[in-house]
Amino acid sequence: MTQLKINLTILKKHLKTLSQEELIGDIAELYKRFQPVKDYYQIQLAPQDETQVAAKYKKIIEDQFFPARGYGKAKLSVAKKAITEYKKVNKTVVGLIDIMLFYVEQGVRFTDAYGDIDEPFYISMETMYEKAVKEIIKHGQKDIFQKRCYKIVSDTSDMGWGFHDTLSEIYEDAFQ
C-alpha cells in the first residue's frame, strides 16, 4: 500500500474543490495555529507593520546572545531558525538583509562580551555575513548597508580564529 505524497499540484486540485467558506475556514485555522501564518498576514494586510514583525524575530535572535536574565546560550540553530521563519513571512529584501546582519552583529557583540568562542561559531557568522553581502550586491543595496557591513568588520579587528580576516575579505571583494 503506497501512500500518496501531497505536493503543490495535488494541494491546488484539492483547494479548487472547496467552497469559499471552506477555504476561509482552513486559512483561519492555519492563522490560529501557526505564528508564521499570523506574521505573514500581518505583513500582507498591514505592510507598515513589517518593522514590528521583524522586531519580534530580532528579539528571538537577541535572546540567544543577550537574554533579559542570565547569560546568553548562543544557540545558533534557534537564531538561524528565526531568520528562516522571517524569510518566509517577509516581503522585502531590505528586511531580510537587515535581520541577517543583525544576527552577525549579535555574534560580534557576544564575542566582544564573552571572549573568543569556537570555530563553528565563527564559521556561522562568516557564512551569514557572506550571504547578506551577496544579497546586498544582488539587489543593489550597497548605499543602504555598506557602512553597517564595514562596522561589523571593524568591530572584529581584535577577534581571533581568522574571523576578522575572513569578514574583511568578504567586505573588500564586495565593496572595493
Secondary structure, 3 states (H helix, E strand, C coil): CCCCCCCHHHHHHHHHHCCHHHHHHHHHHHHHHCHHHHHHHHHHHCHHHHHHHHHHHHHHHHHHHCCCCCCCCCCHHHHHHHHHHHHHHCCCHHHHHHHHHHHHHHHHHHHHHHCCCCHHHHHHHHHHHHHHHHHHHHCCCHHHHHHHHHHHHHHCCCCCCCHHHHHHHHHHHHHC
